[in-house]
Structure formats: C-alpha cells, structure tokens
Amino acid sequence: MEFGVENDEFVANAGDLVIAGLNVKRRFKALTDSHVLVINTPSGPSEGFIRDLSKFTADNPPTESDRHLLKSTKST
C-alpha cells in the first residue's frame, strides 16, 4: 500500500502500522491486490492497544498471557 500522510509518501508492507494524528491529511492507494484495515480511534490507550496487536505474526502468535493482558487493556 502506498500511503500519504500530510506531505510524506511511503510504501507500507504487510504487518506495518501506519498512524496519522488528528487533522492530518492522509490517503492510501493499493499498489497490488491488497487488504487494509483502518481503525479510527482516539489516541492514547487505543493507540497503544493497536501497537501491541501489531507485534503478533503467524510466527509470533499471542500467548495466553498476552490474550489476558490484551483483554484487560481493551476494557480500560
């Protein structure tokens, strides 16, 4: 995916996390057949939660401890 955030342009690959703050111009364009997940949340705890989720991969799935921690973080 090609992203534009304010005046910067860059290519994000699978697993990359792109965050744009409030009132920041943004755009994205698929360079190949792609899937993108857009989560519109306020910054703060929600942003930290999304960063925590982004560290997991097929080779590094969440442990039971991670699952418990993420559940308790989500409710705050």
N, CA, C and O atoms as a Maestro MAE file, in Angstrom:
{
 s_m_m2io_version
 :::
 2.0.0
}

f_m_ct {
 s_m_title
 :::
 protein
 m_atom[304] {
  # First column is atom index #
  i_m_mmod_type
  r_m_x_coord
  r_m_y_coord
  r_m_z_coord
  i_m_residue_number
  s_m_chain_name
  s_m_pdb_residue_name
  s_m_pdb_atom_name
  i_m_atomic_number
  :::
  1 25 0.844 -1.171 0.000 1 A "MET " " N  " 7
  2 3 0.000 0.000 0.000 1 A "MET " " CA " 6
  3 2 0.889 1.234 0.000 1 A "MET " " C  " 6
  4 15 1.878 1.308 0.729 1 A "MET " " O  " 8
  5 25 0.527 2.174 -0.810 2 A "GLU " " N  " 7
  6 3 1.215 3.461 -0.797 2 A "GLU " " CA " 6
  7 2 0.394 4.405 0.080 2 A "GLU " " C  " 6
  8 15 -0.815 4.544 -0.103 2 A "GLU " " O  " 8
  9 25 1.058 5.045 1.023 3 A "PHE " " N  " 7
  10 3 0.380 5.962 1.935 3 A "PHE " " CA " 6
  11 2 0.910 7.366 1.770 3 A "PHE " " C  " 6
  12 15 2.095 7.576 1.509 3 A "PHE " " O  " 8
  13 25 0.025 8.315 1.924 4 A "GLY " " N  " 7
  14 3 0.408 9.710 2.031 4 A "GLY " " CA " 6
  15 2 -0.101 10.209 3.370 4 A "GLY " " C  " 6
  16 15 -1.296 10.137 3.656 4 A "GLY " " O  " 8
  17 25 0.802 10.712 4.183 5 A "VAL " " N  " 7
  18 3 0.433 11.277 5.476 5 A "VAL " " CA " 6
  19 2 1.015 12.683 5.511 5 A "VAL " " C  " 6
  20 15 2.231 12.873 5.542 5 A "VAL " " O  " 8
  21 25 0.108 13.670 5.504 6 A "GLU " " N  " 7
  22 3 0.476 15.088 5.377 6 A "GLU " " CA " 6
  23 2 1.302 15.224 4.105 6 A "GLU " " C  " 6
  24 15 0.762 14.972 3.028 6 A "GLU " " O  " 8
  25 25 2.572 15.606 4.157 7 A "ASN " " N  " 7
  26 3 3.372 15.808 2.942 7 A "ASN " " CA " 6
  27 2 4.326 14.663 2.656 7 A "ASN " " C  " 6
  28 15 5.123 14.755 1.722 7 A "ASN " " O  " 8
  29 25 4.269 13.575 3.437 8 A "ASP " " N  " 7
  30 3 5.151 12.420 3.241 8 A "ASP " " CA " 6
  31 2 4.423 11.324 2.478 8 A "ASP " " C  " 6
  32 15 3.222 11.116 2.655 8 A "ASP " " O  " 8
  33 25 5.174 10.621 1.623 9 A "GLU " " N  " 7
  34 3 4.652 9.450 0.927 9 A "GLU " " CA " 6
  35 2 5.588 8.287 1.191 9 A "GLU " " C  " 6
  36 15 6.808 8.457 1.192 9 A "GLU " " O  " 8
  37 25 5.026 7.100 1.417 10 A "PHE " " N  " 7
  38 3 5.846 5.924 1.659 10 A "PHE " " CA " 6
  39 2 5.034 4.685 1.343 10 A "PHE " " C  " 6
  40 15 3.813 4.748 1.199 10 A "PHE " " O  " 8
  41 25 5.726 3.548 1.234 11 A "VAL " " N  " 7
  42 3 5.079 2.264 0.977 11 A "VAL " " CA " 6
  43 2 5.108 1.466 2.269 11 A "VAL " " C  " 6
  44 15 6.163 1.288 2.877 11 A "VAL " " O  " 8
  45 25 3.952 0.990 2.681 12 A "ALA " " N  " 7
  46 3 3.840 0.127 3.859 12 A "ALA " " CA " 6
  47 2 3.669 -1.304 3.388 12 A "ALA " " C  " 6
  48 15 2.927 -1.571 2.443 12 A "ALA " " O  " 8
  49 25 4.349 -2.214 4.040 13 A "ASN " " N  " 7
  50 3 4.288 -3.630 3.691 13 A "ASN " " CA " 6
  51 2 3.438 -4.383 4.702 13 A "ASN " " C  " 6
  52 15 3.020 -3.823 5.715 13 A "ASN " " O  " 8
  53 25 3.187 -5.644 4.423 14 A "ALA " " N  " 7
  54 3 2.381 -6.479 5.326 14 A "ALA " " CA " 6
  55 2 2.937 -6.395 6.738 14 A "ALA " " C  " 6
  56 15 4.137 -6.562 6.961 14 A "ALA " " O  " 8
  57 25 2.046 -6.133 7.690 15 A "GLY " " N  " 7
  58 3 2.436 -6.056 9.088 15 A "GLY " " CA " 6
  59 2 2.842 -4.678 9.554 15 A "GLY " " C  " 6
  60 15 2.995 -4.462 10.756 15 A "GLY " " O  " 8
  61 25 3.024 -3.726 8.631 16 A "ASP " " N  " 7
  62 3 3.393 -2.362 9.024 16 A "ASP " " CA " 6
  63 2 2.191 -1.661 9.644 16 A "ASP " " C  " 6
  64 15 1.042 -1.936 9.297 16 A "ASP " " O  " 8
  65 25 2.477 -0.764 10.551 17 A "LEU " " N  " 7
  66 3 1.446 0.019 11.223 17 A "LEU " " CA " 6
  67 2 1.639 1.474 10.831 17 A "LEU " " C  " 6
  68 15 2.723 2.032 10.998 17 A "LEU " " O  " 8
  69 25 0.587 2.084 10.311 18 A "VAL " " N  " 7
  70 3 0.633 3.495 9.908 18 A "VAL " " CA " 6
  71 2 -0.357 4.248 10.788 18 A "VAL " " C  " 6
  72 15 -1.537 3.902 10.847 18 A "VAL " " O  " 8
  73 25 0.129 5.273 11.467 19 A "ILE " " N  " 7
  74 3 -0.726 6.064 12.352 19 A "ILE " " CA " 6
  75 2 -0.644 7.519 11.923 19 A "ILE " " C  " 6
  76 15 0.444 8.065 11.739 19 A "ILE " " O  " 8
  77 25 -1.802 8.137 11.767 20 A "ALA " " N  " 7
  78 3 -1.869 9.566 11.440 20 A "ALA " " CA " 6
  79 2 -2.692 10.249 12.529 20 A "ALA " " C  " 6
  80 15 -3.755 9.760 12.912 20 A "ALA " " O  " 8
  81 25 -2.205 11.358 13.015 21 A "GLY " " N  " 7
  82 3 -2.883 12.074 14.089 21 A "GLY " " CA " 6
  83 2 -4.106 12.839 13.612 21 A "GLY " " C  " 6
  84 15 -4.469 12.821 12.436 21 A "GLY " " O  " 8
  85 25 -4.720 13.503 14.564 22 A "LEU " " N  " 7
  86 3 -5.901 14.319 14.263 22 A "LEU " " CA " 6
  87 2 -5.572 15.429 13.271 22 A "LEU " " C  " 6
  88 15 -4.490 16.016 13.305 22 A "LEU " " O  " 8
  89 25 -6.511 15.698 12.405 23 A "ASN " " N  " 7
  90 3 -6.395 16.788 11.427 23 A "ASN " " CA " 6
  91 2 -5.167 16.680 10.533 23 A "ASN " " C  " 6
  92 15 -4.651 17.693 10.059 23 A "ASN " " O  " 8
  93 25 -4.696 15.457 10.302 24 A "VAL " " N  " 7
  94 3 -3.561 15.221 9.410 24 A "VAL " " CA " 6
  95 2 -4.121 14.653 8.110 24 A "VAL " " C  " 6
  96 15 -4.879 13.683 8.123 24 A "VAL " " O  " 8
  97 25 -3.746 15.259 6.999 25 A "LYS " " N  " 7
  98 3 -4.212 14.765 5.703 25 A "LYS " " CA " 6
  99 2 -3.616 13.389 5.458 25 A "LYS " " C  " 6
  100 15 -2.438 13.152 5.725 25 A "LYS " " O  " 8
  101 25 -4.449 12.477 4.945 26 A "ARG " " N  " 7
  102 3 -3.981 11.122 4.682 26 A "ARG " " CA " 6
  103 2 -4.657 10.556 3.446 26 A "ARG " " C  " 6
  104 15 -5.764 10.954 3.085 26 A "ARG " " O  " 8
  105 25 -3.970 9.620 2.805 27 A "ARG " " N  " 7
  106 3 -4.518 8.920 1.652 27 A "ARG " " CA " 6
  107 2 -3.809 7.589 1.542 27 A "ARG " " C  " 6
  108 15 -2.720 7.420 2.091 27 A "ARG " " O  " 8
  109 25 -4.405 6.646 0.845 28 A "PHE " " N  " 7
  110 3 -3.734 5.391 0.567 28 A "PHE " " CA " 6
  111 2 -4.179 4.854 -0.780 28 A "PHE " " C  " 6
  112 15 -5.290 5.117 -1.241 28 A "PHE " " O  " 8
  113 25 -3.276 4.089 -1.405 29 A "LYS " " N  " 7
  114 3 -3.537 3.533 -2.730 29 A "LYS " " CA " 6
  115 2 -2.940 2.127 -2.780 29 A "LYS " " C  " 6
  116 15 -1.778 1.933 -2.423 29 A "LYS " " O  " 8
  117 25 -3.721 1.161 -3.215 30 A "ALA " " N  " 7
  118 3 -3.234 -0.207 -3.366 30 A "ALA " " CA " 6
  119 2 -2.305 -0.279 -4.571 30 A "ALA " " C  " 6
  120 15 -2.671 0.141 -5.669 30 A "ALA " " O  " 8
  121 25 -1.109 -0.808 -4.367 31 A "LEU " " N  " 7
  122 3 -0.158 -0.997 -5.458 31 A "LEU " " CA " 6
  123 2 -0.322 -2.377 -6.088 31 A "LEU " " C  " 6
  124 15 0.050 -2.586 -7.242 31 A "LEU " " O  " 8
  125 25 -0.877 -3.309 -5.331 32 A "THR " " N  " 7
  126 3 -1.221 -4.654 -5.803 32 A "THR " " CA " 6
  127 2 -2.554 -5.014 -5.153 32 A "THR " " C  " 6
  128 15 -3.119 -4.213 -4.407 32 A "THR " " O  " 8
  129 25 -3.048 -6.192 -5.428 33 A "ASP " " N  " 7
  130 3 -4.266 -6.658 -4.756 33 A "ASP " " CA " 6
  131 2 -3.960 -6.702 -3.259 33 A "ASP " " C  " 6
  132 15 -3.140 -7.509 -2.822 33 A "ASP " " O  " 8
  133 25 -4.601 -5.856 -2.481 34 A "SER " " N  " 7
  134 3 -4.231 -5.677 -1.082 34 A "SER " " CA " 6
  135 2 -5.440 -5.646 -0.172 34 A "SER " " C  " 6
  136 15 -6.567 -5.411 -0.609 34 A "SER " " O  " 8
  137 25 -5.185 -5.887 1.092 35 A "HIS " " N  " 7
  138 3 -6.188 -5.711 2.136 35 A "HIS " " CA " 6
  139 2 -5.623 -4.716 3.131 35 A "HIS " " C  " 6
  140 15 -4.449 -4.788 3.494 35 A "HIS " " O  " 8
  141 25 -6.451 -3.796 3.567 36 A "VAL " " N  " 7
  142 3 -6.020 -2.813 4.555 36 A "VAL " " CA " 6
  143 2 -7.095 -2.740 5.628 36 A "VAL " " C  " 6
  144 15 -8.289 -2.786 5.332 36 A "VAL " " O  " 8
  145 25 -6.665 -2.628 6.857 37 A "LEU " " N  " 7
  146 3 -7.577 -2.488 7.977 37 A "LEU " " CA " 6
  147 2 -7.413 -1.071 8.509 37 A "LEU " " C  " 6
  148 15 -6.320 -0.676 8.915 37 A "LEU " " O  " 8
  149 25 -8.490 -0.316 8.504 38 A "VAL " " N  " 7
  150 3 -8.464 1.059 9.013 38 A "VAL " " CA " 6
  151 2 -9.241 1.088 10.318 38 A "VAL " " C  " 6
  152 15 -10.404 0.688 10.373 38 A "VAL " " O  " 8
  153 25 -8.587 1.561 11.357 39 A "ILE " " N  " 7
  154 3 -9.233 1.688 12.662 39 A "ILE " " CA " 6
  155 2 -9.204 3.162 13.026 39 A "ILE " " C  " 6
  156 15 -8.138 3.761 13.164 39 A "ILE " " O  " 8
  157 25 -10.369 3.727 13.176 40 A "ASN " " N  " 7
  158 3 -10.475 5.142 13.521 40 A "ASN " " CA " 6
  159 2 -10.742 5.239 15.025 40 A "ASN " " C  " 6
  160 15 -11.868 5.027 15.473 40 A "ASN " " O  " 8
  161 25 -9.708 5.560 15.799 41 A "THR " " N  " 7
  162 3 -9.852 5.639 17.245 41 A "THR " " CA " 6
  163 2 -9.148 6.879 17.760 41 A "THR " " C  " 6
  164 15 -8.261 7.410 17.093 41 A "THR " " O  " 8
  165 25 -9.522 7.335 18.910 42 A "PRO " " N  " 7
  166 3 -8.764 8.438 19.511 42 A "PRO " " CA " 6
  167 2 -7.391 7.941 19.936 42 A "PRO " " C  " 6
  168 15 -7.190 6.744 20.140 42 A "PRO " " O  " 8
  169 25 -6.449 8.864 20.066 43 A "SER " " N  " 7
  170 3 -5.109 8.457 20.502 43 A "SER " " CA " 6
  171 2 -5.149 8.121 21.990 43 A "SER " " C  " 6
  172 15 -6.194 8.213 22.635 43 A "SER " " O  " 8
  173 25 -4.024 7.740 22.508 44 A "GLY " " N  " 7
  174 3 -3.947 7.362 23.919 44 A "GLY " " CA " 6
  175 2 -3.978 5.861 24.069 44 A "GLY " " C  " 6
  176 15 -3.274 5.162 23.339 44 A "GLY " " O  " 8
  177 25 -4.772 5.336 24.994 45 A "PRO " " N  " 7
  178 3 -4.788 3.887 25.229 45 A "PRO " " CA " 6
  179 2 -5.132 3.079 23.977 45 A "PRO " " C  " 6
  180 15 -4.581 1.997 23.771 45 A "PRO " " O  " 8
  181 25 -6.033 3.589 23.145 46 A "SER " " N  " 7
  182 3 -6.399 2.851 21.928 46 A "SER " " CA " 6
  183 2 -5.208 2.700 21.002 46 A "SER " " C  " 6
  184 15 -5.019 1.645 20.397 46 A "SER " " O  " 8
  185 25 -4.406 3.744 20.888 47 A "GLU " " N  " 7
  186 3 -3.228 3.688 20.030 47 A "GLU " " CA " 6
  187 2 -2.233 2.660 20.572 47 A "GLU " " C  " 6
  188 15 -1.647 1.898 19.802 47 A "GLU " " O  " 8
  189 25 -2.043 2.636 21.883 48 A "GLY " " N  " 7
  190 3 -1.152 1.650 22.492 48 A "GLY " " CA " 6
  191 2 -1.639 0.232 22.254 48 A "GLY " " C  " 6
  192 15 -0.841 -0.670 22.001 48 A "GLY " " O  " 8
  193 25 -2.961 0.035 22.335 49 A "PHE " " N  " 7
  194 3 -3.557 -1.277 22.094 49 A "PHE " " CA " 6
  195 2 -3.271 -1.732 20.667 49 A "PHE " " C  " 6
  196 15 -2.906 -2.887 20.447 49 A "PHE " " O  " 8
  197 25 -3.434 -0.839 19.698 50 A "ILE " " N  " 7
  198 3 -3.181 -1.177 18.298 50 A "ILE " " CA " 6
  199 2 -1.705 -1.498 18.097 50 A "ILE " " C  " 6
  200 15 -1.377 -2.438 17.373 50 A "ILE " " O  " 8
  201 25 -0.805 -0.734 18.725 51 A "ARG " " N  " 7
  202 3 0.634 -1.028 18.624 51 A "ARG " " CA " 6
  203 2 0.942 -2.412 19.198 51 A "ARG " " C  " 6
  204 15 1.724 -3.167 18.619 51 A "ARG " " O  " 8
  205 25 0.329 -2.740 20.332 52 A "ASP " " N  " 7
  206 3 0.542 -4.064 20.927 52 A "ASP " " CA " 6
  207 2 0.096 -5.170 19.977 52 A "ASP " " C  " 6
  208 15 0.796 -6.170 19.819 52 A "ASP " " O  " 8
  209 25 -1.056 -5.000 19.348 53 A "LEU " " N  " 7
  210 3 -1.564 -6.008 18.416 53 A "LEU " " CA " 6
  211 2 -0.645 -6.198 17.215 53 A "LEU " " C  " 6
  212 15 -0.525 -7.307 16.693 53 A "LEU " " O  " 8
  213 25 0.002 -5.126 16.776 54 A "SER " " N  " 7
  214 3 0.803 -5.196 15.556 54 A "SER " " CA " 6
  215 2 2.058 -6.038 15.711 54 A "SER " " C  " 6
  216 15 2.678 -6.391 14.708 54 A "SER " " O  " 8
  217 25 2.454 -6.373 16.938 55 A "LYS " " N  " 7
  218 3 3.681 -7.169 17.122 55 A "LYS " " CA " 6
  219 2 3.460 -8.656 16.863 55 A "LYS " " C  " 6
  220 15 4.430 -9.406 16.746 55 A "LYS " " O  " 8
  221 25 2.206 -9.099 16.770 56 A "PHE " " N  " 7
  222 3 1.928 -10.517 16.577 56 A "PHE " " CA " 6
  223 2 1.934 -10.887 15.099 56 A "PHE " " C  " 6
  224 15 1.464 -10.132 14.248 56 A "PHE " " O  " 8
  225 25 2.483 -12.076 14.815 57 A "THR " " N  " 7
  226 3 2.534 -12.605 13.453 57 A "THR " " CA " 6
  227 2 2.193 -14.087 13.509 57 A "THR " " C  " 6
  228 15 1.961 -14.634 14.588 57 A "THR " " O  " 8
  229 25 2.160 -14.739 12.353 58 A "ALA " " N  " 7
  230 3 1.933 -16.183 12.322 58 A "ALA " " CA " 6
  231 2 3.057 -16.906 13.060 58 A "ALA " " C  " 6
  232 15 2.829 -17.947 13.676 58 A "ALA " " O  " 8
  233 25 4.275 -16.353 12.998 59 A "ASP " " N  " 7
  234 3 5.417 -16.953 13.690 59 A "ASP " " CA " 6
  235 2 5.513 -16.524 15.149 59 A "ASP " " C  " 6
  236 15 6.248 -17.134 15.926 59 A "ASP " " O  " 8
  237 25 4.784 -15.488 15.526 60 A "ASN " " N  " 7
  238 3 4.800 -14.961 16.887 60 A "ASN " " CA " 6
  239 2 3.364 -14.688 17.345 60 A "ASN " " C  " 6
  240 15 2.982 -13.537 17.556 60 A "ASN " " O  " 8
  241 25 2.563 -15.769 17.497 61 A "PRO " " N  " 7
  242 3 1.169 -15.562 17.903 61 A "PRO " " CA " 6
  243 2 1.076 -15.150 19.370 61 A "PRO " " C  " 6
  244 15 2.009 -15.385 20.138 61 A "PRO " " O  " 8
  245 25 -0.029 -14.545 19.759 62 A "PRO " " N  " 7
  246 3 -0.184 -14.159 21.165 62 A "PRO " " CA " 6
  247 2 -0.263 -15.389 22.072 62 A "PRO " " C  " 6
  248 15 -0.917 -16.378 21.742 62 A "PRO " " O  " 8
  249 25 0.404 -15.310 23.203 63 A "THR " " N  " 7
  250 3 0.338 -16.376 24.207 63 A "THR " " CA " 6
  251 2 -0.939 -16.185 25.024 63 A "THR " " C  " 6
  252 15 -1.633 -15.181 24.866 63 A "THR " " O  " 8
  253 25 -1.246 -17.134 25.887 64 A "GLU " " N  " 7
  254 3 -2.402 -16.988 26.778 64 A "GLU " " CA " 6
  255 2 -2.226 -15.750 27.660 64 A "GLU " " C  " 6
  256 15 -3.188 -15.027 27.921 64 A "GLU " " O  " 8
  257 25 -1.006 -15.512 28.113 65 A "SER " " N  " 7
  258 3 -0.725 -14.332 28.933 65 A "SER " " CA " 6
  259 2 -1.002 -13.047 28.143 65 A "SER " " C  " 6
  260 15 -1.593 -12.104 28.668 65 A "SER " " O  " 8
  261 25 -0.567 -13.022 26.873 66 A "ASP " " N  " 7
  262 3 -0.834 -11.858 26.013 66 A "ASP " " CA " 6
  263 2 -2.335 -11.646 25.856 66 A "ASP " " C  " 6
  264 15 -2.823 -10.519 25.943 66 A "ASP " " O  " 8
  265 25 -3.058 -12.732 25.626 67 A "ARG " " N  " 7
  266 3 -4.511 -12.633 25.427 67 A "ARG " " CA " 6
  267 2 -5.182 -12.032 26.664 67 A "ARG " " C  " 6
  268 15 -6.070 -11.188 26.553 67 A "ARG " " O  " 8
  269 25 -4.743 -12.480 27.839 68 A "HIS " " N  " 7
  270 3 -5.307 -11.950 29.078 68 A "HIS " " CA " 6
  271 2 -4.978 -10.459 29.227 68 A "HIS " " C  " 6
  272 15 -5.840 -9.655 29.580 68 A "HIS " " O  " 8
  273 25 -3.722 -10.107 28.953 69 A "LEU " " N  " 7
  274 3 -3.295 -8.713 29.053 69 A "LEU " " CA " 6
  275 2 -4.070 -7.827 28.075 69 A "LEU " " C  " 6
  276 15 -4.514 -6.739 28.441 69 A "LEU " " O  " 8
  277 25 -4.235 -8.292 26.830 70 A "LEU " " N  " 7
  278 3 -4.941 -7.500 25.832 70 A "LEU " " CA " 6
  279 2 -6.415 -7.331 26.198 70 A "LEU " " C  " 6
  280 15 -6.989 -6.270 25.954 70 A "LEU " " O  " 8
  281 25 -7.037 -8.360 26.780 71 A "LYS " " N  " 7
  282 3 -8.431 -8.241 27.208 71 A "LYS " " CA " 6
  283 2 -8.566 -7.183 28.289 71 A "LYS " " C  " 6
  284 15 -9.496 -6.377 28.255 71 A "LYS " " O  " 8
  285 25 -7.646 -7.175 29.248 72 A "SER " " N  " 7
  286 3 -7.750 -6.203 30.341 72 A "SER " " CA " 6
  287 2 -7.415 -4.804 29.858 72 A "SER " " C  " 6
  288 15 -7.967 -3.836 30.381 72 A "SER " " O  " 8
  289 25 -6.530 -4.662 28.879 73 A "THR " " N  " 7
  290 3 -6.186 -3.355 28.312 73 A "THR " " CA " 6
  291 2 -7.353 -2.793 27.522 73 A "THR " " C  " 6
  292 15 -7.625 -1.594 27.578 73 A "THR " " O  " 8
  293 25 -8.046 -3.656 26.786 74 A "LYS " " N  " 7
  294 3 -9.157 -3.231 25.934 74 A "LYS " " CA " 6
  295 2 -10.296 -2.615 26.747 74 A "LYS " " C  " 6
  296 15 -10.986 -1.716 26.267 74 A "LYS " " O  " 8
  297 25 -10.490 -3.094 27.967 75 A "SER " " N  " 7
  298 3 -11.616 -2.607 28.754 75 A "SER " " CA " 6
  299 2 -11.336 -1.303 29.484 75 A "SER " " C  " 6
  300 15 -12.248 -0.728 30.080 75 A "SER " " O  " 8
  301 25 -10.087 -0.818 29.453 76 A "THR " " N  " 7
  302 3 -9.764 0.439 30.144 76 A "THR " " CA " 6
  303 2 -9.992 1.633 29.263 76 A "THR " " C  " 6
  304 15 -9.769 2.766 29.690 76 A "THR " " O  " 8
  :::
 }
 m_bond[303] {
  # First column is bond index #
  i_m_from
  i_m_to
  i_m_order
  :::
  1 1 2 1
  2 2 3 1
  3 3 4 2
  4 3 5 1
  5 5 6 1
  6 6 7 1
  7 7 8 2
  8 7 9 1
  9 9 10 1
  10 10 11 1
  11 11 12 2
  12 11 13 1
  13 13 14 1
  14 14 15 1
  15 15 16 2
  16 15 17 1
  17 17 18 1
  18 18 19 1
  19 19 20 2
  20 19 21 1
  21 21 22 1
  22 22 23 1
  23 23 24 2
  24 23 25 1
  25 25 26 1
  26 26 27 1
  27 27 28 2
  28 27 29 1
  29 29 30 1
  30 30 31 1
  31 31 32 2
  32 31 33 1
  33 33 34 1
  34 34 35 1
  35 35 36 2
  36 35 37 1
  37 37 38 1
  38 38 39 1
  39 39 40 2
  40 39 41 1
  41 41 42 1
  42 42 43 1
  43 43 44 2
  44 43 45 1
  45 45 46 1
  46 46 47 1
  47 47 48 2
  48 47 49 1
  49 49 50 1
  50 50 51 1
  51 51 52 2
  52 51 53 1
  53 53 54 1
  54 54 55 1
  55 55 56 2
  56 55 57 1
  57 57 58 1
  58 58 59 1
  59 59 60 2
  60 59 61 1
  61 61 62 1
  62 62 63 1
  63 63 64 2
  64 63 65 1
  65 65 66 1
  66 66 67 1
  67 67 68 2
  68 67 69 1
  69 69 70 1
  70 70 71 1
  71 71 72 2
  72 71 73 1
  73 73 74 1
  74 74 75 1
  75 75 76 2
  76 75 77 1
  77 77 78 1
  78 78 79 1
  79 79 80 2
  80 79 81 1
  81 81 82 1
  82 82 83 1
  83 83 84 2
  84 83 85 1
  85 85 86 1
  86 86 87 1
  87 87 88 2
  88 87 89 1
  89 89 90 1
  90 90 91 1
  91 91 92 2
  92 91 93 1
  93 93 94 1
  94 94 95 1
  95 95 96 2
  96 95 97 1
  97 97 98 1
  98 98 99 1
  99 99 100 2
  100 99 101 1
  101 101 102 1
  102 102 103 1
  103 103 104 2
  104 103 105 1
  105 105 106 1
  106 106 107 1
  107 107 108 2
  108 107 109 1
  109 109 110 1
  110 110 111 1
  111 111 112 2
  112 111 113 1
  113 113 114 1
  114 114 115 1
  115 115 116 2
  116 115 117 1
  117 117 118 1
  118 118 119 1
  119 119 120 2
  120 119 121 1
  121 121 122 1
  122 122 123 1
  123 123 124 2
  124 123 125 1
  125 125 126 1
  126 126 127 1
  127 127 128 2
  128 127 129 1
  129 129 130 1
  130 130 131 1
  131 131 132 2
  132 131 133 1
  133 133 134 1
  134 134 135 1
  135 135 136 2
  136 135 137 1
  137 137 138 1
  138 138 139 1
  139 139 140 2
  140 139 141 1
  141 141 142 1
  142 142 143 1
  143 143 144 2
  144 143 145 1
  145 145 146 1
  146 146 147 1
  147 147 148 2
  148 147 149 1
  149 149 150 1
  150 150 151 1
  151 151 152 2
  152 151 153 1
  153 153 154 1
  154 154 155 1
  155 155 156 2
  156 155 157 1
  157 157 158 1
  158 158 159 1
  159 159 160 2
  160 159 161 1
  161 161 162 1
  162 162 163 1
  163 163 164 2
  164 163 165 1
  165 165 166 1
  166 166 167 1
  167 167 168 2
  168 167 169 1
  169 169 170 1
  170 170 171 1
  171 171 172 2
  172 171 173 1
  173 173 174 1
  174 174 175 1
  175 175 176 2
  176 175 177 1
  177 177 178 1
  178 178 179 1
  179 179 180 2
  180 179 181 1
  181 181 182 1
  182 182 183 1
  183 183 184 2
  184 183 185 1
  185 185 186 1
  186 186 187 1
  187 187 188 2
  188 187 189 1
  189 189 190 1
  190 190 191 1
  191 191 192 2
  192 191 193 1
  193 193 194 1
  194 194 195 1
  195 195 196 2
  196 195 197 1
  197 197 198 1
  198 198 199 1
  199 199 200 2
  200 199 201 1
  201 201 202 1
  202 202 203 1
  203 203 204 2
  204 203 205 1
  205 205 206 1
  206 206 207 1
  207 207 208 2
  208 207 209 1
  209 209 210 1
  210 210 211 1
  211 211 212 2
  212 211 213 1
  213 213 214 1
  214 214 215 1
  215 215 216 2
  216 215 217 1
  217 217 218 1
  218 218 219 1
  219 219 220 2
  220 219 221 1
  221 221 222 1
  222 222 223 1
  223 223 224 2
  224 223 225 1
  225 225 226 1
  226 226 227 1
  227 227 228 2
  228 227 229 1
  229 229 230 1
  230 230 231 1
  231 231 232 2
  232 231 233 1
  233 233 234 1
  234 234 235 1
  235 235 236 2
  236 235 237 1
  237 237 238 1
  238 238 239 1
  239 239 240 2
  240 239 241 1
  241 241 242 1
  242 242 243 1
  243 243 244 2
  244 243 245 1
  245 245 246 1
  246 246 247 1
  247 247 248 2
  248 247 249 1
  249 249 250 1
  250 250 251 1
  251 251 252 2
  252 251 253 1
  253 253 254 1
  254 254 255 1
  255 255 256 2
  256 255 257 1
  257 257 258 1
  258 258 259 1
  259 259 260 2
  260 259 261 1
  261 261 262 1
  262 262 263 1
  263 263 264 2
  264 263 265 1
  265 265 266 1
  266 266 267 1
  267 267 268 2
  268 267 269 1
  269 269 270 1
  270 270 271 1
  271 271 272 2
  272 271 273 1
  273 273 274 1
  274 274 275 1
  275 275 276 2
  276 275 277 1
  277 277 278 1
  278 278 279 1
  279 279 280 2
  280 279 281 1
  281 281 282 1
  282 282 283 1
  283 283 284 2
  284 283 285 1
  285 285 286 1
  286 286 287 1
  287 287 288 2
  288 287 289 1
  289 289 290 1
  290 290 291 1
  291 291 292 2
  292 291 293 1
  293 293 294 1
  294 294 295 1
  295 295 296 2
  296 295 297 1
  297 297 298 1
  298 298 299 1
  299 299 300 2
  300 299 301 1
  301 301 302 1
  302 302 303 1
  303 303 304 2
  :::
 }
}
